[in-house]
Amino acid sequence: MSETWEQIKGHKDELVGKVKEVYGEATDDAKTQAEGVAQQVEGDARVQAASGRGNEAELKSAAQDKADVAEESIKQSVTETHESVQQKADERLKEAIDEGQRLKEEARAQAEQLRQDAIQKNEAMKEEDREAAVEANKYPDEIADRAQSAIDEVLNRRKENE
């Protein structure tokens, strides 16, 4: 393959590698990010070799330097992602605790309302029972009065018939 085609291929690898690196950063995918950086280093080495710049040792050294810089960048990105995930997890935990507290207070308020409703219902039922007892106590007196009236009526008729 000609030097020009090697250079074009190298530039293509650099470009595709950069896209992968950026995509990996954006999606918090360290593997894709690392693949992109590696592809960029390969592309740069291909361009340098095809253009005849530098000897083998210089090319290897330059590629290693770029790989080292990329490795540090990826490590930093992974650390930042880890910290971001931890921060989000802490925030979600706090939100869950707050929601639990809110639900606990809501349940406590509902339980108190139910207790108050039960007390009121119990009082109303006691009042109804009292009224029913008073009413029931009237019946024996009424029955006794009616019985006494009937007896008096019978006795009066007897006297009249005698």
C-alpha positions as YAML, in Angstrom:
chain: A
units: angstrom
residues:
- id: 1
  name: MET
  ca: [0.00, 0.00, 0.00]
- id: 2
  name: SER
  ca: [1.30, 3.48, -0.79]
- id: 3
  name: GLU
  ca: [2.35, 5.95, 1.84]
- id: 4
  name: THR
  ca: [-0.62, 8.18, 1.01]
- id: 5
  name: TRP
  ca: [-3.09, 5.36, 1.62]
- id: 6
  name: GLU
  ca: [-1.35, 4.49, 4.90]
- id: 7
  name: GLN
  ca: [-1.60, 8.13, 5.97]
- id: 8
  name: ILE
  ca: [-5.30, 8.25, 5.00]
- id: 9
  name: LYS
  ca: [-5.92, 5.03, 6.90]
- id: 10
  name: GLY
  ca: [-4.05, 6.46, 9.89]
- id: 11
  name: HIS
  ca: [-6.08, 9.70, 9.84]
- id: 12
  name: LYS
  ca: [-9.28, 7.64, 9.58]
- id: 13
  name: ASP
  ca: [-8.22, 5.64, 12.67]
- id: 14
  name: GLU
  ca: [-7.47, 8.87, 14.52]
- id: 15
  name: LEU
  ca: [-10.88, 10.30, 13.64]
- id: 16
  name: VAL
  ca: [-12.86, 7.13, 14.42]
- id: 17
  name: GLY
  ca: [-10.86, 6.71, 17.62]
- id: 18
  name: LYS
  ca: [-11.70, 10.26, 18.70]
- id: 19
  name: VAL
  ca: [-15.41, 9.60, 18.08]
- id: 20
  name: LYS
  ca: [-15.23, 6.42, 20.18]
- id: 21
  name: GLU
  ca: [-13.37, 8.26, 22.94]
- id: 22
  name: VAL
  ca: [-15.94, 11.06, 23.09]
- id: 23
  name: TYR
  ca: [-18.83, 8.57, 22.93]
- id: 24
  name: GLY
  ca: [-17.24, 6.53, 25.73]
- id: 25
  name: GLU
  ca: [-16.89, 9.66, 27.87]
- id: 26
  name: ALA
  ca: [-20.48, 10.74, 27.19]
- id: 27
  name: THR
  ca: [-21.92, 7.33, 28.07]
- id: 28
  name: ASP
  ca: [-19.57, 6.62, 30.99]
- id: 29
  name: ASP
  ca: [-18.26, 3.58, 29.07]
- id: 30
  name: ALA
  ca: [-14.57, 3.34, 29.95]
- id: 31
  name: LYS
  ca: [-14.02, 0.37, 27.61]
- id: 32
  name: THR
  ca: [-15.27, 2.26, 24.53]
- id: 33
  name: GLN
  ca: [-13.31, 5.32, 25.61]
- id: 34
  name: ALA
  ca: [-10.11, 3.24, 25.95]
- id: 35
  name: GLU
  ca: [-10.70, 1.57, 22.57]
- id: 36
  name: GLY
  ca: [-11.06, 5.02, 21.00]
- id: 37
  name: VAL
  ca: [-7.83, 6.27, 22.53]
- id: 38
  name: ALA
  ca: [-5.98, 3.13, 21.43]
- id: 39
  name: GLN
  ca: [-7.30, 3.55, 17.89]
- id: 40
  name: GLN
  ca: [-6.13, 7.18, 17.87]
- id: 41
  name: VAL
  ca: [-2.63, 6.16, 19.00]
- id: 42
  name: GLU
  ca: [-2.51, 3.45, 16.30]
- id: 43
  name: GLY
  ca: [-3.67, 5.94, 13.67]
- id: 44
  name: ASP
  ca: [-1.11, 8.52, 14.71]
- id: 45
  name: ALA
  ca: [1.67, 5.92, 14.65]
- id: 46
  name: ARG
  ca: [0.53, 4.79, 11.17]
- id: 47
  name: VAL
  ca: [0.58, 8.41, 9.89]
- id: 48
  name: GLN
  ca: [4.01, 9.07, 11.39]
- id: 49
  name: ALA
  ca: [5.47, 5.84, 10.02]
- id: 50
  name: ALA
  ca: [3.96, 6.36, 6.56]
- id: 51
  name: SER
  ca: [5.27, 9.92, 6.36]
- id: 52
  name: GLY
  ca: [8.76, 8.74, 7.26]
- id: 53
  name: ARG
  ca: [8.98, 10.97, 10.31]
- id: 54
  name: GLY
  ca: [11.15, 9.58, 13.03]
- id: 55
  name: ASN
  ca: [12.84, 6.26, 13.44]
- id: 56
  name: GLU
  ca: [11.29, 3.19, 15.05]
- id: 57
  name: ALA
  ca: [12.40, 4.14, 18.57]
- id: 58
  name: GLU
  ca: [11.00, 7.66, 18.22]
- id: 59
  name: LEU
  ca: [7.69, 6.35, 16.86]
- id: 60
  name: LYS
  ca: [7.39, 3.83, 19.68]
- id: 61
  name: SER
  ca: [8.27, 6.48, 22.26]
- id: 62
  name: ALA
  ca: [5.73, 8.95, 20.88]
- id: 63
  name: ALA
  ca: [3.05, 6.25, 20.78]
- id: 64
  name: GLN
  ca: [3.86, 5.24, 24.36]
- id: 65
  name: ASP
  ca: [3.71, 8.88, 25.52]
- id: 66
  name: LYS
  ca: [0.29, 9.31, 23.92]
- id: 67
  name: ALA
  ca: [-0.88, 6.01, 25.41]
- id: 68
  name: ASP
  ca: [0.29, 7.12, 28.87]
- id: 69
  name: VAL
  ca: [-1.55, 10.44, 28.57]
- id: 70
  name: ALA
  ca: [-4.66, 8.61, 27.36]
- id: 71
  name: GLU
  ca: [-4.44, 6.13, 30.23]
- id: 72
  name: GLU
  ca: [-4.34, 8.96, 32.77]
- id: 73
  name: SER
  ca: [-7.28, 10.64, 31.06]
- id: 74
  name: ILE
  ca: [-9.31, 7.42, 31.18]
- id: 75
  name: LYS
  ca: [-8.42, 6.82, 34.83]
- id: 76
  name: GLN
  ca: [-9.54, 10.37, 35.64]
- id: 77
  name: SER
  ca: [-12.77, 9.85, 33.71]
- id: 78
  name: VAL
  ca: [-13.45, 6.56, 35.53]
- id: 79
  name: THR
  ca: [-12.78, 8.24, 38.88]
- id: 80
  name: GLU
  ca: [-15.13, 11.11, 38.02]
- id: 81
  name: THR
  ca: [-17.79, 8.64, 36.89]
- id: 82
  name: HIS
  ca: [-17.42, 6.67, 40.11]
- id: 83
  name: GLU
  ca: [-17.73, 9.84, 42.18]
- id: 84
  name: SER
  ca: [-20.76, 10.94, 40.17]
- id: 85
  name: VAL
  ca: [-22.44, 7.56, 40.64]
- id: 86
  name: GLN
  ca: [-21.69, 7.65, 44.36]
- id: 87
  name: GLN
  ca: [-23.08, 11.16, 44.67]
- id: 88
  name: LYS
  ca: [-26.26, 10.19, 42.81]
- id: 89
  name: ALA
  ca: [-26.62, 7.10, 45.00]
- id: 90
  name: ASP
  ca: [-26.23, 9.25, 48.12]
- id: 91
  name: GLU
  ca: [-28.83, 11.71, 46.82]
- id: 92
  name: ARG
  ca: [-31.28, 8.89, 46.03]
- id: 93
  name: LEU
  ca: [-30.72, 7.38, 49.47]
- id: 94
  name: LYS
  ca: [-31.45, 10.74, 51.10]
- id: 95
  name: GLU
  ca: [-34.58, 11.12, 48.97]
- id: 96
  name: ALA
  ca: [-35.70, 7.62, 49.95]
- id: 97
  name: ILE
  ca: [-35.14, 8.38, 53.64]
- id: 98
  name: ASP
  ca: [-37.06, 11.66, 53.31]
- id: 99
  name: GLU
  ca: [-39.91, 9.88, 51.52]
- id: 100
  name: GLY
  ca: [-39.93, 7.20, 54.23]
- id: 101
  name: GLN
  ca: [-40.20, 9.90, 56.90]
- id: 102
  name: ARG
  ca: [-43.01, 11.61, 55.01]
- id: 103
  name: LEU
  ca: [-44.89, 8.33, 54.63]
- id: 104
  name: LYS
  ca: [-44.33, 7.54, 58.31]
- id: 105
  name: GLU
  ca: [-45.78, 10.92, 59.33]
- id: 106
  name: GLU
  ca: [-48.69, 10.46, 56.94]
- id: 107
  name: ALA
  ca: [-49.40, 7.01, 58.40]
- id: 108
  name: ARG
  ca: [-49.17, 8.42, 61.92]
- id: 109
  name: ALA
  ca: [-51.67, 11.18, 61.04]
- id: 110
  name: GLN
  ca: [-54.04, 8.67, 59.45]
- id: 111
  name: ALA
  ca: [-53.79, 6.39, 62.49]
- id: 112
  name: GLU
  ca: [-54.60, 9.31, 64.78]
- id: 113
  name: GLN
  ca: [-57.59, 10.25, 62.61]
- id: 114
  name: LEU
  ca: [-58.83, 6.66, 62.73]
- id: 115
  name: ARG
  ca: [-58.42, 6.64, 66.52]
- id: 116
  name: GLN
  ca: [-60.40, 9.88, 66.83]
- id: 117
  name: ASP
  ca: [-63.10, 8.51, 64.52]
- id: 118
  name: ALA
  ca: [-63.33, 5.34, 66.63]
- id: 119
  name: ILE
  ca: [-63.65, 7.37, 69.83]
- id: 120
  name: GLN
  ca: [-66.43, 9.49, 68.32]
- id: 121
  name: LYS
  ca: [-68.23, 6.42, 67.02]
- id: 122
  name: ASN
  ca: [-67.92, 4.75, 70.42]
- id: 123
  name: GLU
  ca: [-69.34, 7.82, 72.15]
- id: 124
  name: ALA
  ca: [-72.24, 7.97, 69.70]
- id: 125
  name: MET
  ca: [-72.96, 4.27, 70.24]
- id: 126
  name: LYS
  ca: [-72.86, 4.72, 74.03]
- id: 127
  name: GLU
  ca: [-75.33, 7.59, 73.73]
- id: 128
  name: GLU
  ca: [-77.62, 5.47, 71.56]
- id: 129
  name: ASP
  ca: [-77.37, 2.63, 74.11]
- id: 130
  name: ARG
  ca: [-78.20, 5.04, 76.95]
- id: 131
  name: GLU
  ca: [-81.24, 6.34, 75.07]
- id: 132
  name: ALA
  ca: [-82.34, 2.79, 74.30]
- id: 133
  name: ALA
  ca: [-81.92, 1.83, 77.98]
- id: 134
  name: VAL
  ca: [-83.98, 4.84, 79.09]
- id: 135
  name: GLU
  ca: [-86.62, 3.92, 76.55]
- id: 136
  name: ALA
  ca: [-86.56, 0.28, 77.65]
- id: 137
  name: ASN
  ca: [-86.98, 1.33, 81.26]
- id: 138
  name: LYS
  ca: [-90.18, 3.16, 80.34]
- id: 139
  name: TYR
  ca: [-91.84, -0.03, 79.08]
- id: 140
  name: PRO
  ca: [-92.00, -1.88, 82.40]
- id: 141
  name: ASP
  ca: [-93.57, 1.20, 84.01]
- id: 142
  name: GLU
  ca: [-95.97, 1.57, 81.14]
- id: 143
  name: ILE
  ca: [-96.81, -2.13, 81.24]
- id: 144
  name: ALA
  ca: [-97.34, -1.94, 84.97]
- id: 145
  name: ASP
  ca: [-99.54, 1.13, 84.53]
- id: 146
  name: ARG
  ca: [-101.57, -0.58, 81.80]
- id: 147
  name: ALA
  ca: [-101.87, -3.72, 83.85]
- id: 148
  name: GLN
  ca: [-102.99, -1.69, 86.85]
- id: 149
  name: SER
  ca: [-105.50, 0.15, 84.67]
- id: 150
  name: ALA
  ca: [-106.85, -3.16, 83.35]
- id: 151
  name: ILE
  ca: [-107.12, -4.53, 86.89]
- id: 152
  name: ASP
  ca: [-108.87, -1.36, 88.06]
- id: 153
  name: GLU
  ca: [-111.23, -1.54, 85.13]
- id: 154
  name: VAL
  ca: [-112.09, -5.17, 85.84]
- id: 155
  name: LEU
  ca: [-112.59, -4.43, 89.53]
- id: 156
  name: ASN
  ca: [-114.81, -1.46, 88.72]
- id: 157
  name: ARG
  ca: [-116.95, -3.60, 86.45]
- id: 158
  name: ARG
  ca: [-117.28, -6.19, 89.15]
- id: 159
  name: LYS
  ca: [-118.42, -3.62, 91.62]
- id: 160
  name: GLU
  ca: [-120.89, -2.33, 89.13]
- id: 161
  name: ASN
  ca: [-122.17, -5.81, 88.44]
- id: 162
  name: GLU
  ca: [-122.59, -6.66, 92.05]
...
